[in-house]
Amino acid sequence: MKPMIGITPSPSLDTQPHGQFLRYALNEAYASAIEAGGGIPVILPPQSNNTAELIARVDGLLLSGGGDLAPELYGAIDIHPATYGIDPVRDQFELELVAEAISTDLPILAICRGIQVLNVALGGSLVQDIPTQVESTVDHRQQEVGLPADEIGHDIELGDDPAVTGLFDGESLGVNSFHHQAIDRLASSLVAVGTAADGVVEAVVRPESRFVVGLQWHPELMFRRHPEQLRPFAALVAKAAAPQLVGVG
């Protein structure tokens, strides 16, 4: 059977003539990338009080993009004016998912907001706003300069960790970019294996886990035009298909 990959959605309010409704939204590109990688995508709405049961029912976890995490979750006192989209329910749900997935050694792929959730869940902190808090000539929000989502916004330098070198060829990689926050203090169990020219962390791994990879860019929006960007999803599915180790992490 194909591995089942749980994907976290974003909450959104939808106004219709007959009322306003809370919806759980997911860009179809995430599901398409999981399917193209050989898995079955399943949405995990943040309503369950039993994340352990959810994690037990899926073979892998994909943390998707979305709004910002609440700054108090990583020890920040003030909220930067650029902060947007905070959802306490989603924050708590995803932090609990990560904790349970790590404890059971479930494979994790964390994308954009997801890499930030991963870092905070493991004890790290975030830069709240790159444009005002990081000296940089790298444009991390390519939509503001009119670049389509499937085009390369900037390059990153890759480290020599096998978890990443096994996914991508060469010492650098072209990625897209749609974020204003980033990792500040790296969680102690994570290793940075990809950085932008300004030092912003773009890729992390957790070496002691079977497969925990965080990417700051959106490979799901690139893989149709750039086939190498499908590799993280295929790797997640492949690890999810392997026997699971319990009680690691």
C-alpha positions in Angstrom: 0.0 0.0 0.0 1.1 3.6 -0.7 2.2 5.5 2.4 -0.4 8.0 3.8 1.0 11.5 4.4 -0.8 13.8 6.8 -0.7 17.5 5.7 -1.5 20.4 7.9 -3.9 23.0 6.3 -4.4 26.7 6.9 -7.6 28.0 8.5 -9.5 30.7 6.5 -12.8 32.5 6.8 -15.1 32.1 3.8 -18.1 34.4 3.5 -21.1 33.1 1.5 -24.6 34.6 1.0 -25.9 32.3 3.8 -23.2 33.0 6.3 -19.5 33.0 7.2 -17.7 29.7 7.6 -14.3 28.6 8.9 -12.6 26.5 6.2 -9.4 24.5 6.3 -7.5 25.4 3.1 -4.7 23.6 1.4 -2.9 24.6 -1.8 -3.4 21.7 -4.2 0.3 21.7 -5.0 1.1 20.0 -1.7 -1.3 17.1 -2.4 -0.1 16.9 -6.0 3.5 16.8 -4.9 2.8 14.0 -2.4 0.9 12.0 -5.1 3.7 12.6 -7.6 6.1 11.3 -5.0 4.2 8.1 -4.6 2.1 8.8 -1.5 -1.5 9.4 -0.6 -2.2 12.9 0.8 -4.6 13.3 3.8 -5.5 16.6 5.4 -5.2 16.9 9.1 -7.6 19.6 10.4 -6.6 21.2 13.7 -9.6 19.9 15.7 -8.4 16.7 17.3 -7.4 16.6 21.0 -5.6 13.4 20.3 -2.6 14.1 18.2 -1.1 10.8 19.2 -3.9 8.9 17.5 -3.6 11.1 14.4 0.2 10.5 14.1 -0.4 6.7 14.7 -2.7 6.6 11.7 -0.4 8.3 9.1 3.0 7.2 7.8 4.5 10.6 7.4 3.9 14.3 8.2 4.0 17.4 5.9 3.9 20.7 7.7 2.6 23.2 5.2 3.1 27.0 4.9 0.8 29.7 6.2 0.7 32.6 8.7 3.1 33.5 11.4 3.5 31.7 14.8 2.6 33.6 17.9 5.9 35.2 19.1 5.4 34.2 22.7 5.8 30.6 21.7 9.5 31.3 21.2 10.0 33.8 24.0 9.5 37.1 22.2 8.0 39.8 24.3 6.9 42.2 21.5 4.9 41.4 18.4 6.5 43.0 15.2 4.0 45.1 13.2 4.6 42.9 10.1 3.4 39.8 11.9 0.2 38.4 10.4 -2.1 35.4 10.4 -1.5 34.2 13.9 -3.8 31.3 14.8 -3.3 29.9 18.3 -5.3 26.7 17.6 -3.2 25.9 14.6 0.0 26.8 16.4 -0.8 24.5 19.3 -2.0 21.7 17.1 1.2 21.7 14.9 3.5 21.9 17.9 1.8 18.9 19.4 2.0 17.0 16.1 5.8 17.7 15.9 6.3 16.5 19.4 4.4 13.3 18.8 6.0 12.7 15.4 9.5 13.2 16.8 8.8 10.8 19.8 7.7 8.1 17.4 10.3 8.8 14.7 7.7 9.5 12.1 9.2 11.1 8.9 8.6 14.9 8.7 8.9 17.3 5.8 8.4 20.9 7.0 7.9 23.7 4.4 8.1 27.5 4.9 6.0 28.1 8.0 6.6 24.4 8.7 10.4 24.8 9.1 9.6 27.6 11.6 7.1 25.4 13.5 9.7 22.6 13.6 12.4 24.9 15.0 10.1 26.4 17.6 8.8 23.0 18.6 12.3 21.8 19.3 13.3 24.9 21.3 14.5 27.4 18.7 13.4 31.0 17.9 12.5 33.1 14.9 13.4 36.4 13.3 10.0 38.2 13.2 10.7 40.3 10.1 13.6 39.8 7.7 13.3 43.2 5.9 13.6 45.2 9.1 15.7 42.9 11.2 18.3 41.3 8.8 20.8 43.2 6.7 20.3 41.6 3.3 20.3 42.1 -0.4 18.4 38.9 -0.9 14.7 39.3 -1.8 12.9 36.7 0.3 9.4 37.7 -1.0 9.7 37.3 -4.8 6.0 38.0 -5.3 6.7 41.6 -4.4 9.0 41.9 -7.5 6.7 40.1 -9.8 8.4 36.7 -10.0 6.0 33.7 -10.6 5.9 31.1 -7.9 7.7 28.4 -10.0 10.6 30.7 -10.9 13.9 30.8 -8.9 14.1 33.8 -6.6 17.6 33.2 -5.3 20.2 30.6 -4.7 21.2 28.8 -1.5 24.4 27.1 -0.5 24.0 23.5 0.5 26.0 21.8 3.3 27.4 18.3 3.1 24.8 16.5 5.2 23.7 13.3 3.3 20.0 14.1 4.1 20.3 17.0 1.7 23.1 16.1 -0.6 21.2 12.9 -1.3 18.2 15.1 -2.5 19.9 17.7 -4.6 23.0 17.8 -6.8 25.8 20.2 -6.4 26.8 22.8 -3.8 24.0 25.3 -4.6 20.4 25.2 -5.5 17.9 27.7 -7.0 14.8 28.2 -4.9 11.7 30.3 -4.8 11.0 32.5 -1.8 7.8 33.7 -0.1 8.6 34.5 3.6 9.3 37.4 5.8 10.3 35.3 8.9 13.1 32.9 9.4 15.0 30.8 11.9 16.9 32.9 14.5 18.2 30.7 17.2 18.5 27.2 15.8 17.1 24.4 17.9 19.9 22.3 19.4 18.8 19.1 17.7 18.7 20.6 14.3 21.5 21.2 11.9 21.5 24.0 9.2 22.4 22.5 5.9 21.3 25.2 3.5 21.7 29.0 3.7 21.0 32.1 1.6 23.8 34.6 0.9 22.6 36.7 3.8 22.9 33.9 6.2 19.2 33.1 6.5 18.7 29.4 7.2 16.9 27.8 4.3 17.2 24.0 5.1 17.6 22.0 8.2 17.8 18.3 9.2 17.6 16.5 12.5 20.4 13.9 12.2 19.2 11.6 15.0 15.8 11.1 13.4 14.9 8.8 10.5 13.9 11.7 8.3 13.2 15.2 9.5 13.9 17.8 6.9 12.8 21.5 6.9 12.9 23.7 3.8 12.2 27.5 3.9 11.1 27.6 0.3 8.1 26.0 -1.5 9.3 23.1 -3.6 5.6 22.0 -4.2 5.2 25.2 -6.4 8.4 24.4 -8.4 8.5 20.6 -9.1 6.5 20.7 -12.3 9.0 23.1 -13.9 12.1 22.0 -11.9 11.9 18.2 -11.4 14.6 18.1 -8.7 12.2 19.9 -6.4 10.0 16.7 -6.3 12.8 14.9 -4.5 12.0 16.0 -1.0 8.5 14.7 -1.4 9.6 11.4 -2.9 12.1 11.0 -0.1 9.4 11.6 2.6 7.2 9.0 1.0 10.1 6.5 0.7 11.0 6.9 4.4 7.3 6.7 5.3 7.1 3.4 3.5 10.0 1.9 5.5 9.4 0.2 8.9 8.8 2.7 11.7 11.0 2.8 14.8 9.0 3.5 18.0 10.3 5.4 21.0 13.2 7.3 19.3 14.0 10.9 19.8 
